[in-house]
Amino acid sequence: MGYDLIPINKGIYSKSGMIFTWPTILEETGAGYLFNYGKNTFDPGKYIYDGSRNDGSPVSNDGFSVSKEEALIMARLFRGYVFVKRGLRKEWDKKTESEQVMIISRFGKTSEPPSEDFLKKVESMAEFCEQSEGFNIY
């Protein structure tokens, strides 16, 4: 069971099988805030149903609808995230192994910037969002 993102614009390909990357991208980039979802809620990993929407959850494969405006906001968040994290990755790669170990021991494993593969996935999501005209999550 993955996450299939079905665009309103039928001229572009759907994003399919994102079982591990979709929730992580929402969490890491802050895009989950658009939908009351994320690690900075009282219950991480839980979607807050506040009654303002009745089309499901962004992480439940139930047809949740992302509007064109929300998709464009997500694209900007994704592009900003990639810009910042690539800069951090360049700085990280300049550090010696012992400096990296010290940083990780002080701040935890999450202090290491994400891999280029992950950043490319986020960048690809930005392109999808910009072109999608909105999408549904199944």
PyRosetta script that sets phi, psi and omega in degrees:
from pyrosetta import init, pose_from_sequence

init()
pose = pose_from_sequence("MGYDLIPINKGIYSKSGMIFTWPTILEETGAGYLFNYGKNTFDPGKYIYDGSRNDGSPVSNDGFSVSKEEALIMARLFRGYVFVKRGLRKEWDKKTESEQVMIISRFGKTSEPPSEDFLKKVESMAEFCEQSEGFNIY")
pose.set_psi(1, 111.5)
pose.set_omega(1, 177.1)
pose.set_phi(2, -111.0)
pose.set_psi(2, -172.6)
pose.set_omega(2, 174.8)
pose.set_phi(3, -106.6)
pose.set_psi(3, 123.2)
pose.set_omega(3, 176.5)
pose.set_phi(4, -106.8)
pose.set_psi(4, 121.4)
pose.set_omega(4, 179.6)
pose.set_phi(5, -102.2)
pose.set_psi(5, 110.6)
pose.set_omega(5, -173.8)
pose.set_phi(6, -101.9)
pose.set_psi(6, 111.6)
pose.set_omega(6, -175.8)
pose.set_phi(7, -75.2)
pose.set_psi(7, 152.0)
pose.set_omega(7, 172.3)
pose.set_phi(8, -67.6)
pose.set_psi(8, -41.4)
pose.set_omega(8, 177.6)
pose.set_phi(9, -72.6)
pose.set_psi(9, 106.4)
pose.set_omega(9, -177.2)
pose.set_phi(10, -73.6)
pose.set_psi(10, -3.1)
pose.set_omega(10, 179.4)
pose.set_phi(11, -83.4)
pose.set_psi(11, -1.7)
pose.set_omega(11, 177.7)
pose.set_phi(12, -123.3)
pose.set_psi(12, 160.0)
pose.set_omega(12, -178.3)
pose.set_phi(13, -76.9)
pose.set_psi(13, 147.9)
pose.set_omega(13, 173.8)
pose.set_phi(14, -71.9)
pose.set_psi(14, 157.3)
pose.set_omega(14, 171.0)
pose.set_phi(15, -98.9)
pose.set_psi(15, 122.3)
pose.set_omega(15, -174.7)
pose.set_phi(16, -125.8)
pose.set_psi(16, 154.2)
pose.set_omega(16, 171.8)
pose.set_phi(17, 68.8)
pose.set_psi(17, 33.1)
pose.set_omega(17, -175.9)
pose.set_phi(18, -93.2)
pose.set_psi(18, 48.4)
pose.set_omega(18, -172.8)
pose.set_phi(19, -59.3)
pose.set_psi(19, -39.2)
pose.set_omega(19, -178.3)
pose.set_phi(20, -97.4)
pose.set_psi(20, -32.4)
pose.set_omega(20, -173.1)
pose.set_phi(21, -81.7)
pose.set_psi(21, -34.9)
pose.set_omega(21, -175.4)
pose.set_phi(22, -60.5)
pose.set_psi(22, -54.0)
pose.set_omega(22, 178.6)
pose.set_phi(23, -61.6)
pose.set_psi(23, -36.8)
pose.set_omega(23, 179.7)
pose.set_phi(24, -65.4)
pose.set_psi(24, -42.5)
pose.set_omega(24, 178.5)
pose.set_phi(25, -62.6)
pose.set_psi(25, -43.3)
pose.set_omega(25, 177.6)
pose.set_phi(26, -59.4)
pose.set_psi(26, -43.6)
pose.set_omega(26, -179.3)
pose.set_phi(27, -66.5)
pose.set_psi(27, -54.0)
pose.set_omega(27, -172.4)
pose.set_phi(28, -65.8)
pose.set_psi(28, -37.3)
pose.set_omega(28, -174.6)
pose.set_phi(29, -88.8)
pose.set_psi(29, -13.5)
pose.set_omega(29, -175.9)
pose.set_phi(30, 87.3)
pose.set_psi(30, -1.3)
pose.set_omega(30, -179.2)
pose.set_phi(31, -63.7)
pose.set_psi(31, -23.8)
pose.set_omega(31, 177.9)
pose.set_phi(32, -61.0)
pose.set_psi(32, -25.3)
pose.set_omega(32, 178.9)
pose.set_phi(33, -59.7)
pose.set_psi(33, -29.2)
pose.set_omega(33, 178.7)
pose.set_phi(34, -61.2)
pose.set_psi(34, -24.0)
pose.set_omega(34, -173.4)
pose.set_phi(35, -121.3)
pose.set_psi(35, 18.8)
pose.set_omega(35, -178.8)
pose.set_phi(36, 58.9)
pose.set_psi(36, 36.9)
pose.set_omega(36, -179.9)
pose.set_phi(37, -124.7)
pose.set_psi(37, 137.8)
pose.set_omega(37, 171.8)
pose.set_phi(38, 149.6)
pose.set_psi(38, 176.1)
pose.set_omega(38, -174.3)
pose.set_phi(39, -73.8)
pose.set_psi(39, -10.4)
pose.set_omega(39, 178.3)
pose.set_phi(40, -101.5)
pose.set_psi(40, 25.2)
pose.set_omega(40, 170.2)
pose.set_phi(41, -100.7)
pose.set_psi(41, 178.8)
pose.set_omega(41, -179.2)
pose.set_phi(42, -70.1)
pose.set_psi(42, -25.3)
pose.set_omega(42, -177.3)
pose.set_phi(43, -130.6)
pose.set_psi(43, 90.3)
pose.set_omega(43, -176.9)
pose.set_phi(44, -53.6)
pose.set_psi(44, 140.7)
pose.set_omega(44, -179.9)
pose.set_phi(45, 85.6)
pose.set_psi(45, -6.0)
pose.set_omega(45, -179.7)
pose.set_phi(46, -105.0)
pose.set_psi(46, 139.9)
pose.set_omega(46, 174.1)
pose.set_phi(47, -87.7)
pose.set_psi(47, 132.6)
pose.set_omega(47, -180.0)
pose.set_phi(48, -87.6)
pose.set_psi(48, 111.2)
pose.set_omega(48, 176.9)
pose.set_phi(49, -84.3)
pose.set_psi(49, 106.1)
pose.set_omega(49, -177.2)
pose.set_phi(50, -103.5)
pose.set_psi(50, 6.0)
pose.set_omega(50, 177.4)
pose.set_phi(51, 86.7)
pose.set_psi(51, -8.9)
pose.set_omega(51, -178.6)
pose.set_phi(52, -80.5)
pose.set_psi(52, -15.4)
pose.set_omega(52, 179.2)
pose.set_phi(53, -130.9)
pose.set_psi(53, 146.2)
pose.set_omega(53, 179.0)
pose.set_phi(54, -127.0)
pose.set_psi(54, 22.0)
pose.set_omega(54, -177.1)
pose.set_phi(55, -108.0)
pose.set_psi(55, 20.8)
pose.set_omega(55, 174.4)
pose.set_phi(56, 104.4)
pose.set_psi(56, -147.5)
pose.set_omega(56, -174.7)
pose.set_phi(57, -132.5)
pose.set_psi(57, 148.8)
pose.set_omega(57, 178.6)
pose.set_phi(58, -69.7)
pose.set_psi(58, -7.4)
pose.set_omega(58, -179.0)
pose.set_phi(59, -128.9)
pose.set_psi(59, 32.2)
pose.set_omega(59, -178.4)
pose.set_phi(60, -129.3)
pose.set_psi(60, 10.9)
pose.set_omega(60, 175.8)
pose.set_phi(61, 53.0)
pose.set_psi(61, 40.1)
pose.set_omega(61, -174.1)
pose.set_phi(62, -119.6)
pose.set_psi(62, 21.4)
pose.set_omega(62, 176.7)
pose.set_phi(63, 90.3)
pose.set_psi(63, 11.6)
pose.set_omega(63, 179.3)
pose.set_phi(64, -46.9)
pose.set_psi(64, 133.8)
pose.set_omega(64, -174.9)
pose.set_phi(65, -102.4)
pose.set_psi(65, 128.0)
pose.set_omega(65, 175.2)
pose.set_phi(66, -108.6)
pose.set_psi(66, 120.0)
pose.set_omega(66, -177.4)
pose.set_phi(67, -71.7)
pose.set_psi(67, 166.7)
pose.set_omega(67, 177.1)
pose.set_phi(68, -59.0)
pose.set_psi(68, -44.0)
pose.set_omega(68, 179.6)
pose.set_phi(69, -62.1)
pose.set_psi(69, -45.0)
pose.set_omega(69, 178.7)
pose.set_phi(70, -63.5)
pose.set_psi(70, -39.4)
pose.set_omega(70, 179.2)
pose.set_phi(71, -63.2)
pose.set_psi(71, -39.9)
pose.set_omega(71, 179.4)
pose.set_phi(72, -69.1)
pose.set_psi(72, -36.5)
pose.set_omega(72, 175.4)
pose.set_phi(73, -64.3)
pose.set_psi(73, -43.5)
pose.set_omega(73, 178.2)
pose.set_phi(74, -59.4)
pose.set_psi(74, -42.7)
pose.set_omega(74, 179.9)
pose.set_phi(75, -58.8)
pose.set_psi(75, -42.6)
pose.set_omega(75, 178.6)
pose.set_phi(76, -65.0)
pose.set_psi(76, -42.7)
pose.set_omega(76, 177.5)
pose.set_phi(77, -61.0)
pose.set_psi(77, -44.4)
pose.set_omega(77, -179.7)
pose.set_phi(78, -61.4)
pose.set_psi(78, -44.4)
pose.set_omega(78, -178.9)
pose.set_phi(79, -66.3)
pose.set_psi(79, -39.8)
pose.set_omega(79, 176.7)
pose.set_phi(80, -63.7)
pose.set_psi(80, -42.5)
pose.set_omega(80, 178.2)
pose.set_phi(81, -59.2)
pose.set_psi(81, -47.9)
pose.set_omega(81, -178.9)
pose.set_phi(82, -62.1)
pose.set_psi(82, -43.3)
pose.set_omega(82, -179.9)
pose.set_phi(83, -58.6)
pose.set_psi(83, -49.4)
pose.set_omega(83, -177.8)
pose.set_phi(84, -66.7)
pose.set_psi(84, -46.2)
pose.set_omega(84, -175.5)
pose.set_phi(85, -69.0)
pose.set_psi(85, -32.0)
pose.set_omega(85, 175.6)
pose.set_phi(86, -65.9)
pose.set_psi(86, -39.6)
pose.set_omega(86, 176.2)
pose.set_phi(87, -62.4)
pose.set_psi(87, -43.2)
pose.set_omega(87, 177.4)
pose.set_phi(88, -64.6)
pose.set_psi(88, -39.0)
pose.set_omega(88, 179.7)
pose.set_phi(89, -61.5)
pose.set_psi(89, -41.6)
pose.set_omega(89, 178.7)
pose.set_phi(90, -61.0)
pose.set_psi(90, -42.8)
pose.set_omega(90, 178.1)
pose.set_phi(91, -66.2)
pose.set_psi(91, -41.9)
pose.set_omega(91, -179.9)
pose.set_phi(92, -60.2)
pose.set_psi(92, -45.3)
pose.set_omega(92, -177.1)
pose.set_phi(93, -66.7)
pose.set_psi(93, -19.3)
pose.set_omega(93, 176.8)
pose.set_phi(94, -79.4)
pose.set_psi(94, -20.0)
pose.set_omega(94, -177.5)
pose.set_phi(95, -76.2)
pose.set_psi(95, 150.3)
pose.set_omega(95, 176.0)
pose.set_phi(96, -72.2)
pose.set_psi(96, 163.4)
pose.set_omega(96, 179.2)
pose.set_phi(97, -60.2)
pose.set_psi(97, -39.8)
pose.set_omega(97, -179.6)
pose.set_phi(98, -67.0)
pose.set_psi(98, -34.5)
pose.set_omega(98, 175.6)
pose.set_phi(99, -66.4)
pose.set_psi(99, -40.8)
pose.set_omega(99, 178.7)
pose.set_phi(100, -63.2)
pose.set_psi(100, -43.6)
pose.set_omega(100, 178.9)
pose.set_phi(101, -61.8)
pose.set_psi(101, -41.8)
pose.set_omega(101, 179.5)
pose.set_phi(102, -63.0)
pose.set_psi(102, -44.2)
pose.set_omega(102, 179.9)
pose.set_phi(103, -62.8)
pose.set_psi(103, -44.9)
pose.set_omega(103, 179.4)
pose.set_phi(104, -64.0)
pose.set_psi(104, -40.7)
pose.set_omega(104, -179.7)
pose.set_phi(105, -67.7)
pose.set_psi(105, -29.7)
pose.set_omega(105, -179.5)
pose.set_phi(106, -81.9)
pose.set_psi(106, -43.9)
pose.set_omega(106, -172.1)
pose.set_phi(107, -112.6)
pose.set_psi(107, -5.0)
pose.set_omega(107, 179.2)
pose.set_phi(108, 94.4)
pose.set_psi(108, 166.2)
pose.set_omega(108, -176.9)
pose.set_phi(109, -58.5)
pose.set_psi(109, -31.1)
pose.set_omega(109, -177.4)
pose.set_phi(110, -70.4)
pose.set_psi(110, -6.5)
pose.set_omega(110, 177.7)
pose.set_phi(111, -75.2)
pose.set_psi(111, -18.4)
pose.set_omega(111, 176.0)
pose.set_phi(112, -75.3)
pose.set_psi(112, 128.9)
pose.set_omega(112, 179.2)
pose.set_phi(113, -61.2)
pose.set_psi(113, 154.6)
pose.set_omega(113, -178.5)
pose.set_phi(114, -65.6)
pose.set_psi(114, 160.1)
pose.set_omega(114, 180.0)
pose.set_phi(115, -69.9)
pose.set_psi(115, 161.0)
pose.set_omega(115, 176.9)
pose.set_phi(116, -63.1)
pose.set_psi(116, -34.4)
pose.set_omega(116, 177.1)
pose.set_phi(117, -58.6)
pose.set_psi(117, -46.3)
pose.set_omega(117, 179.1)
pose.set_phi(118, -64.4)
pose.set_psi(118, -41.6)
pose.set_omega(118, 179.8)
pose.set_phi(119, -62.8)
pose.set_psi(119, -36.1)
pose.set_omega(119, 176.9)
pose.set_phi(120, -66.6)
pose.set_psi(120, -36.4)
pose.set_omega(120, 176.8)
pose.set_phi(121, -64.4)
pose.set_psi(121, -41.5)
pose.set_omega(121, 179.0)
pose.set_phi(122, -66.9)
pose.set_psi(122, -40.6)
pose.set_omega(122, 177.3)
pose.set_phi(123, -62.1)
pose.set_psi(123, -41.0)
pose.set_omega(123, 177.0)
pose.set_phi(124, -63.0)
pose.set_psi(124, -38.3)
pose.set_omega(124, 176.9)
pose.set_phi(125, -65.1)
pose.set_psi(125, -36.9)
pose.set_omega(125, 177.6)
pose.set_phi(126, -61.3)
pose.set_psi(126, -45.3)
pose.set_omega(126, 178.5)
pose.set_phi(127, -61.7)
pose.set_psi(127, -44.2)
pose.set_omega(127, 178.6)
pose.set_phi(128, -58.7)
pose.set_psi(128, -48.5)
pose.set_omega(128, -178.2)
pose.set_phi(129, -61.7)
pose.set_psi(129, -40.4)
pose.set_omega(129, 180.0)
pose.set_phi(130, -64.0)
pose.set_psi(130, -34.5)
pose.set_omega(130, -175.7)
pose.set_phi(131, -95.4)
pose.set_psi(131, -14.3)
pose.set_omega(131, -169.3)
pose.set_phi(132, -72.0)
pose.set_psi(132, -28.5)
pose.set_omega(132, -171.4)
pose.set_phi(133, 63.0)
pose.set_psi(133, 25.6)
pose.set_omega(133, -175.4)
pose.set_phi(134, 102.5)
pose.set_psi(134, 164.0)
pose.set_omega(134, -179.3)
pose.set_phi(135, -159.6)
pose.set_psi(135, 166.6)
pose.set_omega(135, 175.1)
pose.set_phi(136, -116.2)
pose.set_psi(136, 149.4)
pose.set_omega(136, -177.8)
pose.set_phi(137, -109.0)
pose.set_psi(137, 117.7)
pose.set_omega(137, 178.1)
pose.set_phi(138, -123.9)
pose.dump_pdb("model.pdb")
